[in-house]
């Protein structure tokens, strides 16, 4: 499943063929495996690939830097990075608007943001996603410290919020659409 995350890079390359980031921040990087893989895929120098998280990593990775932060304010200057990614993180934070504002703040003009999260466009889907996430973090991985406020929103609501914050030209890709 983690290998499929690389389709995120491919989707951006398809949407922005001339975009070659020199720096990236992966917000909510966790163990950093996806962060490291995306940095290598974009051929970004390891010191410019940053995994940002509220938890320190279990072990260091060679292809990136890890930065621990307070969960609210990113420890970076404004307009510093070319690319930010938020991969399956927004539903874990109750202050997702602040997280998106901070992400906007640290991106250079013309910088890109990639968001991958659940689309909860019905109340049943929202409930299902919340239960599955609780099940995963409490049963399969036994990580009770991972927050789970269940902030599963519909795609249109995310799009509205991103636009209000200042992001422009929102493009959608659904690389893992399920066939029903």
Secondary structure, DSSP 8 states (H G I E B T S, - for coil): -GGGGHHHHHHHHHH-TT---S-EEEET-TTSHHHHHHHHHTT--GGGEEEEESS--SS--TT-EEEE--SSS-SS-TT-EEEEEEES-GGG-TTHHHHHHHHHHHEEEEEEEEEE-----SHHHHHHHHHHHHHIIIIIS--TTS--------HHHHHHHHHHHT--S-----TT----
